[in-house]
Amino acid sequence: MVSSTPREVFIQGITSQGRTFRPSDWAERLAGVMSSFRPGGATPGSHLSYSPWCVPTVIGGVKCVVVNSQLREHEPMAWDFVMNFAKDNDLQVGEACLIPEERKG
């Protein structure tokens, strides 16, 4: 059964005017800032990897940050920071659920 509640928010590196957002490494920077917000909290060395709640990726040639809704439940201020980043920079935001690609043999 498929849930009707989106589990993830996609912040796309495209403004509402259709322009590519700069700098080109914005997604990695945003996810890096959010690296300490993770299940179980920050641990020594956790800043060296992305949080599973905020992951940079490329979808259809567009840089994105996938933000899991669990971030909102566990760290509301961090959620607000990410959503305000998108709003302040006029980035397109969509709710969805990322389905992992099937690995080929």
C-alpha positions in Angstrom: 0.0 0.0 0.0 1.3 3.5 -0.9 1.2 6.2 1.7 -0.6 9.4 0.6 1.7 11.4 2.9 5.0 12.5 1.2 8.0 11.4 3.0 10.4 13.8 1.3 10.7 17.3 0.0 12.8 18.0 -3.0 14.5 21.4 -3.2 15.4 21.9 -6.8 18.2 24.1 -8.0 15.8 26.0 -10.3 14.2 29.3 -9.4 10.6 30.0 -10.0 11.7 32.0 -13.0 13.4 28.8 -14.5 17.0 29.9 -13.9 19.7 27.6 -12.6 20.6 28.5 -9.0 24.2 29.4 -8.3 26.8 28.6 -6.9 26.9 25.3 -8.6 27.8 23.5 -5.3 24.8 24.9 -3.4 23.3 21.5 -2.7 26.5 20.0 -1.3 26.9 23.2 0.9 23.4 23.0 2.2 23.6 19.3 3.0 27.0 19.8 4.6 25.5 22.4 7.0 22.8 20.0 7.9 25.1 17.0 8.4 24.9 17.1 12.2 21.1 16.7 12.2 20.6 12.9 12.0 18.9 10.0 13.7 20.5 9.6 17.1 22.0 13.1 17.0 25.4 14.2 16.1 28.4 12.0 16.9 32.1 12.5 16.6 32.9 12.5 12.9 29.3 12.9 11.8 30.2 16.2 10.1 32.2 14.1 7.6 29.1 12.6 5.9 25.7 13.8 4.9 22.7 13.3 7.1 20.2 10.7 5.8 17.6 13.4 6.4 19.2 15.9 4.0 21.0 14.5 0.9 22.3 16.3 -2.2 21.5 14.6 -5.5 20.9 15.2 -9.2 17.5 14.4 -10.7 16.9 14.8 -14.4 20.1 16.9 -14.7 19.0 19.3 -11.9 20.8 19.6 -8.6 18.5 18.9 -5.7 18.5 18.4 -2.0 16.2 15.7 -0.7 14.9 16.5 2.7 13.3 13.7 4.7 10.2 14.7 6.7 11.7 13.1 9.8 13.9 16.1 10.0 10.8 18.2 10.7 9.7 15.8 13.5 13.0 15.6 15.2 14.6 19.0 14.5 11.9 21.6 13.7 14.4 24.5 13.7 16.6 22.7 11.2 13.6 22.0 9.0 12.7 25.7 9.1 16.2 26.6 8.2 16.2 24.4 5.1 12.7 25.5 4.0 13.5 29.2 4.5 16.7 28.7 2.5 14.5 27.5 -0.4 12.0 30.3 0.1 14.6 33.0 0.4 16.4 31.9 -2.8 13.2 31.4 -4.7 13.9 27.7 -5.3 11.3 25.3 -6.5 10.1 22.8 -3.9 8.1 19.6 -4.4 6.8 16.9 -2.2 7.4 13.3 -3.2 8.9 10.0 -2.3 12.3 9.0 -3.8 12.2 5.5 -5.1 15.6 3.9 -5.4 16.7 2.9 -8.9 16.7 -0.8 -9.6 20.2 -2.2 -9.9 21.0 -3.9 -13.1 22.6 -7.3 -12.9 
